[in-house]
């Protein structure tokens, strides 16, 4: 029978797994046990919806046996098994979802993440074995098959004999090396410890044989050895346990066992709710953003169990989009098992649970913000953007839920601050919450538009993410204070108090009018600036659309390009203004040139492309001449 090749990506991943310097090789056992448990769940679930199938709980277990001499470790289950096609599909390709399109360097540096995030569980067997055999018989089928592989060079499938349905995973454990003591994976006491550590909550018994001694029958001093089968796991699922009995490591292990992520969760939330609907839930706020979080591949959702049986892998209705990063599970006895997915969506119980969960996550995040600021900021780095999307997408509908979870970088504190912190220190004469939008903190620091506001001693929030300004538009105001962009035409700062003499001479008005005519449609107006202190020029805008928003919207590929209403502001206290005046009086051609130069300077400061770089360059040359 011909040897089959693993799919190309699988091969790379497999090599990675085999050569991994992965520090916790022992987790292969957790992965294989989880698969076995899933396989039995599948029968259980079938039996619940199909009366012709009897489910006798004592028939379902995992058995782990060792053969030290031949270096064989076997993990057997009485689960649903696999057909030939399933063997090919499931064990021939890693990461069927196609989410393998991740960066090469990620793969090399961080082999670590991959294992958890892709569900490549089965392949972790190659971390400890140089040969893996799978013997399996699918439930309801009379044919059994053997799958065999020695690693990256491929696998073979052939017909085989097996009495009952289920799967045996047979590992030929690697020889002991200097770096790694593979022998430990053939020692029952070690295997038992690993199972206790990672798989204690598996609902099915995990059985192992232990050698014991007993008095020989009829004898008073002669002992004999005998084999005794014991169940090594406690079988009570973690969510059914009392919170006080559980340690943070228990939750961390559960997180890993479930492959929710390969980071350590930042926070766990354990809910045991009684009332209108009773349910248990364990939720996690991950520490790191999954690398596929902002791709289409990412599916939000919680695992949904009905009385301990998994009925849905990722139930999306349990999580609002703005909390899509939350991982975990919900188990309720009040959900009926026979309902279809569609009906599930309308299920009243499910809605109640979803609402409770949403509120609970919000409370936990608020508490984290209050009591564990550093941790919260770490969370925010990973998922803050998602909260902002939440405000934007709901047209502000989720305002109450989310606005106090927002953080922005502050010009004054030079760190992240909440809106309520900002408002609480606003001086009495300050009308608005000021923000500046730009690419980065460094860039915003240098924005000329911020000069007057900073001078007034007002704090500015820095918007460095593309979603920021859009989200704030939906928010409209916070504690009745409106948001105002530092680039907006009217800053709402009383002119008499800021700049000595705002009254322009009639002549200057004509000058500005002239400049406006030179620029034509490029700008809506040319004005004397009230906000500039040191810089000669900047762009401001009028209307709803800011220049930052224009940039973001125009980056979206459509035919329609949008343009914010631009106003060219000139600092009439700047030396340059004198030159403009002189040119206006004596040399109009020069003034045309200056006007174009200043406009282009303003564009550059905004990070906007020059409309005609060549002309700009020629203009500079002509004044150097
Ligand atoms: P994952 O479990 O994350 O899907 P794995 O690589 O561990 O990824 O397994 C791939 C698939 O192979 C599983 O989804 C399952 O369909 C099948 N499989 C693995 N182990 C078993 C088993 N013991 N019994 C039945 N099917 C299994």
Boltz pocket constraint, residues with backbone or C-beta under 6 A from the ligand:
constraints:
  - pocket:
      binder: B
      contacts: [[A, 31], [A, 32], [A, 35], [A, 36], [A, 39], [A, 77], [A, 79], [A, 80], [A, 81], [A, 82], [A, 86], [A, 90], [A, 91], [A, 118], [A, 119], [A, 120], [A, 121], [A, 122], [A, 123], [A, 167]]
      max_distance: 6.0
